[in-house]
């Protein structure tokens, strides 16, 4: 998933649950400034931050590392 898709997924879920950025920051323990930067596409969140946001929104963070050089 590309970063813009990840941002949209988090924002869509937050909106669906009627959770404001302030509420999500409190629920997740992620700073409001960090959350706003992430949602505006200016931040570079760690996996820990993404996991906290996902947990607060009832989502599971999964990722796959793919070797693009393998044939």
C-alpha positions in Angstrom: 0.0 0.0 0.0 1.4 3.3 -1.0 1.6 6.1 1.6 -1.4 8.1 0.1 -3.5 5.0 0.2 -2.5 4.4 3.8 -3.4 8.0 4.7 -6.8 7.7 3.0 -7.5 4.4 4.7 -6.8 5.9 8.2 -8.8 9.1 7.4 -11.8 7.1 6.0 -11.9 4.9 9.0 -11.6 7.8 11.4 -14.5 9.6 9.6 -16.6 6.5 9.5 -16.3 6.2 13.2 -17.0 9.9 13.7 -13.7 10.3 15.5 -12.0 13.7 15.3 -8.3 14.2 15.0 -8.2 15.4 18.7 -10.1 12.3 19.8 -7.8 9.9 17.8 -4.7 11.6 19.2 -6.1 11.0 22.8 -7.2 7.4 22.1 -4.0 6.4 20.4 -1.4 8.3 22.4 -0.1 9.8 19.2 0.5 13.6 19.3 -2.1 15.7 17.6 0.7 17.5 15.6 2.0 14.1 14.4 -1.4 13.0 13.4 -2.2 16.2 11.5 1.2 16.0 9.7 0.5 12.4 8.8 -3.0 13.1 7.5 -1.8 16.0 5.4 0.9 13.9 3.8 3.8 15.8 5.4 4.7 13.4 8.1 6.6 10.2 8.1 5.1 8.0 10.9 7.0 5.1 12.4 5.5 1.6 12.3 4.8 2.1 16.0 2.8 5.2 15.4 0.8 3.5 12.6 0.1 0.6 14.9 -1.2 2.9 17.6 -3.5 4.7 15.2 -4.7 1.4 13.8 -5.4 -0.1 17.2 -7.3 3.0 18.3 -9.5 2.7 15.2 -10.0 -1.1 15.5 -7.7 -1.9 12.6 -4.8 -4.3 12.3 -1.5 -3.2 10.7 0.1 -5.8 8.4 2.8 -5.4 5.9 4.7 -7.5 3.4 8.3 -7.2 2.3 8.7 -8.3 -1.3 12.0 -8.9 -3.1 11.5 -7.0 -6.3 14.8 -8.5 -7.7 13.8 -12.1 -7.4 12.6 -13.8 -10.6 
